[in-house]
Structure formats: C-alpha cells, structure tokens
C-alpha cells in the first residue's frame, strides 16, 4: 500500500515521502481500517518538525484523524464494541502509523460510527475539531444561550467548528478573520458580526466593544495565541472566559494575572486529548451529541479542499502556514 512517511524532522514538504509499504496487520485491541478520507490538522506539521508533545518513532506516517471502512479486528477485540467489517467509521489511528496512508490501525476505543449526515471528507474532519470545540465551549467555558462568543480564526478548520457549535448553543457569534475572502466565509458560517483583524489592527478590541454595547465578549475561543490573546484580554467581558486552544501563530502569550484579577475574567486551558484517558465516557457522549447536531444540520465541517493522496505534504504545509480556509482533506 501507499503511505506518506517521515524519516527525519523538518518542514513537511522536505521530509514527507510517499512510499510503498506492507499492509499493516491488526494486533491485540486494534482494528484495521481502509482510509476513505484523512483530515489535515496543524499537529501534523508539528509532528513533522518534532515539536509535538508526542514524538513517534521514525519512520512514521502523519495524520491524526480519518473516515474509513472497517476491514478486520485484531485479537481480543469484542465484536460487540466496534462496528462490523464494512462499516463506515471515524477514527484516530495509532502512531507511528498515521492516517495519510491507504490502510491504518486504530485502537478499538478510538473508533466511532461515522454520522450518516456527513460524507467521507466531512466525517474525517468532525472528530478532533468539533470535540475540541464542544469541550471548550461547554465543559470548560459553560457557554450559555444569549451570551456573546468571539472566535479567532473563524474561517479556519478549528474556528469554523466553534462558530457552528456556538450558534447551535444559542450564542451571538463574533468571528475574527484575516482578509476579505475569509470574512465572507465566516458570514456564510453564520457569524453575527465579522471583524477583519488585518483591517482592524490595534482597533480590534474597540470594535468588539462596539459590537457588544461596551460589554465585551463573554467567551473567547482562541486557537491562535500571540497578539490574538492580547486583543482578547482587552475585550473580554466582566466574568468572561478566554479558552486557550492552541498557538497557531507560533507565539505563546504571557497572560497578566493581575489583569485577570482586575477584570474578573478566567483563562481556561483546553487539551482535549486528555479526556480520552481521563473521561472516555464524556468523549463517547460528545460524539453522540455531535452526531445529533449533524443530523439536524446544525453543524457541518467546512471542507475547503479535497486533496489527492499525492498532495498531502503540500496540504500539511499550507495548513501550517495558515493560508487555508476550512479543512483540507486527503483522499487516498
């Protein structure tokens, strides 16, 4: 089978190689899956660079989530706990054998039925981004109907999920984007107000205040970090909550705790992967909730491009550069 593999750390287009490798064989607790679509995530670039918190042995295949077809289960897998062979599923593959391959292995516990309302590419982009959004907005920030949610990078893969989940929760959503093309996408996603950070510059906090009658945003969802966080601290509402999701800007901010004290707001960290080990039942329950929202049409992953297998390395590069809109999904 074909698989993209990384033999040394570096930039994705420099170190990812498309190779012929043997088909994997499922071991104890594993399920063999034929990949139908693999979503590209920012951590894929970090894995290539050796900057991610997980460092798989080399050579490894990037790709952390997929939609695929169950082929077979390994020893010790209870047939009643995983979908039957031929079923369409979403899964997180087990590194070093990631999703940018024609076949993968995944732990039985990390396999979920693919929502019927979504096609393969949409289903491949559902799991990590929407689970992160749901846990961030509901479990960490306690977003309530009628509150104002501000989402940075609202037209990106992670941000677009938060926009849709915020609207589904009954919030008023302010989307912050970079450029007029992304502003139009954010409006189509349902943002009530769209602000172009490039055009706004240092006036961004003032524009948020204007849009909220001087109150500021109750919940701020920040996958960007850097200057985006600095702006958030200036426009968060009294008793507001800033959810720190990641640092796509490459810059990790240094929050002023004295400022949080003076304004009575909270800074909340979110590492969704921890819930997989600490509260797996919550992850299962969240998947049921997301499946229901997809069936209602309340959420639908924004797939910007469906990329052929040969284009995976460049897709990872572009996602890391922040130049894409929505999700890029690799189709083997």
N, C-alpha and C positions, 0 to 999 in steps of 0.2 A: 504494500500500500504506500501512498504518498503521505509525507508528513514534513512540516517545517521544523527544523531543529537548530538549536543554538549550541555551538561548541566552545564559544568564548564570549565574554561580556563585551558590550559595546552598543552602538546605535543599531536599532532594529534592521535597517536596510543593509548594514555592514555585516551583521552576524547571523541573521536568519537565512537558512539554506533549505530549499525544497529537495527532499531526498526520498529514495525508495528504502523502506524499512520493513521488517517482518510484521505480520499481523500480530497484535497483542493477544494473549491468552488470559482469560479471567481466572484470578486466584481466589482464595477464600474471602468471602464478603464482597467480591467485585462483580460488576455487570459489564458485559461487552456491548458497546453501542456503535451503530453506524451513524456517523455525523451527517446531518442534513443541513445544518447551518451553525456557524460559530460566531458569537458576538465578539467584537474587539473592544477591550477595555484599557484604560490608562495603565493599570498594573502590568499589562503585557509588555509595555515599553520598559517599565521599571524592572521587570524580571530580566529582560534582555541586558539592561545596564548593570544588573547586580545590585540594584538599590531597593528591592522589595524586601519586606520583612521575612518572606520565605525565599530561601535560596536552594532550588532543587539541584541535584547532581547533574553534571553535564555528560553527554548532550541531553538537552531537554527540549520539549515542544511547548511553546507558549499557548495561551488560550484557556480562559478560566470558566467559560460557560458556553452551553450549546443546546441545540434542539436536535434530537436524533431518534433513531429507531432501535429498540432493544433487540439484540441478537441472541444472547445467551447469558446465563448466570453461572457464577463460579461455585465451588463447594461451600456448603454452609449457608447459602442464601435461601431464606424461607420464601418459597414461591408466592406465598400469600402477602408478602411485604413489598414486592416490586411488581410493576406492570409486566404482563406476559410478553414473550417474544413477538415482535411485530408492532408493539405499541409505540406510539409517539410520546416522547418524554423530553423534559428539560433536565439538565444535569450539570454538575461541576465535576470535571474529570480529575483524576488523581495524578498530580505531577510526580515525576517528570514527563508524563505522557499527556500533554495538554490538548486543547480542542482543535488546533489547526492541523488536523490530520483526518484521514478518511475513516478511521476507526479508533475508538478510545476505550479505556477502562474507567469506571467511576464507582466509588463506594455505594453500596445499596442505599445507605442512609441519605445520600445526596442526589437522589433521583425522584422526580415528581412528574405526575401526568401533565402533558402539555395542554394548556387551555384550548378547547376546540374553536374558540372565537378568534384565535390568532394563527397566522400562517407560520411557516418554519422560521423565517427570519425574525418576525415579531416575537415569537416564543423564545428564541435564542437570546433576545435582548430583555426579557422580562425579569429574570430571577434576581440577579445581584442589584441592579439599579433600582428596581421597584421595592425589593425587600429593604434595601438601604433607606429609600425614601419613606417607606411606611414606618419602619422602626424609628427613624429620625424624627419624623413629624408627630407620630402618635405616642410611641413609648417614651421617647426622650423629651420631646418638647410639649406634649399634651395639647396639640393644636385643636382649637375649638371652632365650631361654626361661628361665623361672624367676625373672626379675627382676621388681621392682615398678615399675609405671608409674603416675604420677599425672597426670591430665588435668584442667586447669582448663576451666570452661565445658563440662563433659562432655555436656550435653544440647543444646548448640548445633550448628550445621552443621559447623564445623571440629572441635570437640571430639568429637562423636559419631563422626566418621571415625577419629580417633586411638584412641578406645576400641575400635572394632571391629578395627582393624589391630593393636592391642596384644594383644587376645585371640587373634587369628589367629596371632600370633607366639609364643604360649605364656606371655605375661606375666600377672602378677596386677595387676589394674587398680583403682586408686582414682579415683573420679570426684568432682570438686568442682563443685557446682552452686549456684544461687541460688534457694531456695524448694522447698517440698514437691512441687509438681507436676513440676518438673524433676528432682527426686530420684527420683521414680517412673519417669520416662523413662530415667534413667541406669541404674536397676536392670534395666529391660527390655532395655537395650542389652547387658547382661552384666557391668557393673561388679561386682567382688567386694566392694567397700566404697564406700558413697556418703556424702559429707560435705556438709552444707548450710553454705556459708560465712556465710550470714546468721545462722543459728542458732549456729554455732561462734564467730564473731567472732575475737578475738585468740587463741582456743584452738586454731585450725585446725592450726598446726604440731604441737602436743602430741597432737592426735587422730591425725594422720598417724603420729607416732612410736608411739602406742599400737597402731595397726593393723599396724605393721611390726615389732613386738617391739623398738622402740627404735632400729632401724637407719635408718629414713627411706626415701624413695623413690629408687630407682636412676636412674630417668629421669623428668623432669618436663616436660610438654608445655604451654607457656604461650602461648596466643593473646590473653591479656588484658592483661598488664603491670600497672603500678601496684602496688597492695597485694598482688595475686596473686603477683607476682615476689618481693616482700619476704617473704611467707609461704614461698615455695618455697626461698629461701636458708636458712631456718630449719629446714627438714625434709628437705633433700636428703641422701642417704646419702654415706658416705665413697666417694670416687671416682665420685660420681654425676654426672649430666649434666642441665643445665637447657637445654631447647631453646626459644629465643625466636622465636616465630612471628609475633607481631603485638601491637598495643596497642589492643584493642577498648575498653578502659576509658578511652582518651583520655589516659592518663598514661604517659609513658616513664620507666621506673625508672633509677636511677643505681647500678649494681652496685658493691659494695665489693670491690675486687680483693684487698685484704688478707684479707677474709673467705673468698674463694675459695681463697686460699693456705693459710690456717689449716685449712680443712676438706677440702682436696684434692678440690674438685669443679670441673667445667668449665661454662662458659657458652657455648652454641653458637648462633650466629645462623643463621636459615634464610630465604633469599629464593628460593623455588622457581623463580620466573621466570627466574633467571639460568641454570638448567640448560637451558632451551630454546635458548639461544645457545651456551653453553659445552660442553654434553654432551648434544646432542639424542638420541643413541642410547640414553642412560640413560632418557630420558623415554619413548621407544618401548618399551624393555624393561619399565619400570614399568607402562605401560598393559597389556602382556601379562600381567604378574603380577596386576594388579587385575582384569582380565577373568577370569582363572582363579579368583581368590578369590570373585568374584561368582557364577560358575558353581557353585562348591561351596556357596554360601550363607553363606560366612564374612563377607562384607561386603554391606551393602545400605543405600544412602543413606537417612537418616531424613528423609522429606518431611513436614514439619508441615502445610503447606497448598499446595494448587494454586490459584493466584490467576488470575482472568481478566485479560486484557490491560488493561482499564480500571483495575485495582487495582495496577498496577506501582509507581507513585510512592509510594503508601502502604506497599507492601511493602518498598521500599527504606528508607523512614523507620523502619519497625518493626525491621528487621534492624539498622540503625544504632543504635537505642535499646537493643538487647539484650533485648527483651521476647519474642522468639520462641523456639520450641522446634523443633529440627531445621531443615530447609531450607524456604524459601518459593520456589516455582517458578511463574513466569508462563507461562500457556498462551494463546498468541495466538488 
